[in-house]
Amino acid sequence: MGGHAYWYFVPYEHDVQAALDKLRARELAAGRYSPAIRYRAEEGTRSILDIDRIGKTLGFGVAAPLPAKRLTELYDTDRPTHAMVDNHEFFDDIPRGQCVYVIVYVDDKPSELFFAGYSYD
């Protein structure tokens, strides 16, 4: 069936776990996840709801930072802007059931967090 990509921009918070928790609560309350009735156990919600925590490295249910080296390879900076990361060039770097996040900058100051991942299926 293939994984489904998802992505979100949220306001920057130094506590990335708090930002993730707020995003998950928002998406759950809005009902923006699929499916309501699962067909397979490994299907997941096809949303950020499949991600439980922030970690230093990728893993199932974990959002990890996209490494600064990879950001520099893609954008010639480790402080990308909204427009830079919105092109989704790094989606091939994300395994199924996992998520990365990027700190987005405006005038060299953190402005947003960008979460991007793939569903399990």
N, C-alpha and C positions, 0 to 999 in steps of 0.2 A: 504494500500500500504506500509506503514512503512517509517520512516525517513531514510535519507541517511547521513552517517557520512562524515565529511570533516575535514581536519587538514592541518596546515601550520606551518613551521618554518620560522621565519624572523629574521634579525639582531636585537639585543637588542637596544631599545631606551628608555630613561627615560620617555619620553612622549608616553605612550602606545596608546593614541588616534591618535597621528601622525603616529605611526607604523601601526595601523589598517587602517587609511586612505590611506597610501601608498600601503598596501596589497590589499585593495579593488580596488584601481586604477589599479594596476598591473593585477589583475584577470579580471577586466572588459575589459581592453585593449587587453588582450590575448584571450578573449572570452571563458574563462574557467568557464562556468556556464550553467545551464540547467533548463528548456528548453527555447529555443528562443521564442516559442509560448506556452503560458500556457494553461493547460487544466482545472485547478481549481484555484480559487483565493488564497487558502491557500497553494498552492504548493511551492511557493518560488523559489529561484534559485538553491537550493541544494549546496550553496557555502557561502563563507564569505560575499558575497554581501547582504545577508539577515540581516547582523549585521550592525547597524548604529553607535553605540557608545559604549564607555567603561563605565561601572557602577560598583558600589560597590557590588551589588547583582544581581543575575540572573533575567532576564526578557526577554520578546520578543524583538528581535532586539538588545539585549545588550550582550556584552562580559564582564564577571566578573572574577575576579581572583579565581582560585581554592584555597579554604582556606588552610592556612599553616597547620592546624590540619589534614586535609585530606591528604596533601602531606606527612606529617610525618607518618600517618597510612600506606600509600602505599609504601613509600621509605625510611623510617627511617631518613628522613631529610626534611627540608623545602627549601633546595637548590638542587633540582634534576639536574642531567646531561641530556644531549640529549638522551643518550641510555635509561635512566630510563623512561622518559616521552614518548619515541617513542614506548613503548609497549602498550600504550593506555588503561591502566588498569582502568582509571576513566571514560570511556565513558558512563557507566551505570548511572553516576551521572548527566548527561546532559539531561535536558528535550528537547523535540522537539522545534525547532525554537529558540534555545538559544545556547550560546557559553561560553566557559571558556578560560582563558589564564593562562599560567604558565611561570614564568621567569626561564630560563634554565641557569645553571652555568657551568663554566670551571674554575678550580683552585679557587673556592669560589668567583668568580667575574661574574656578569651578562654577558651572551654571546648572548643569543637568547630569543625570545618570541615564545611560542608555542600556537597557537590558535586552538581550537578543538570544533566542534559543530555538531548539527543534523539539518537537514532540517525539515520544517514544516510537510511534508506529511509522 
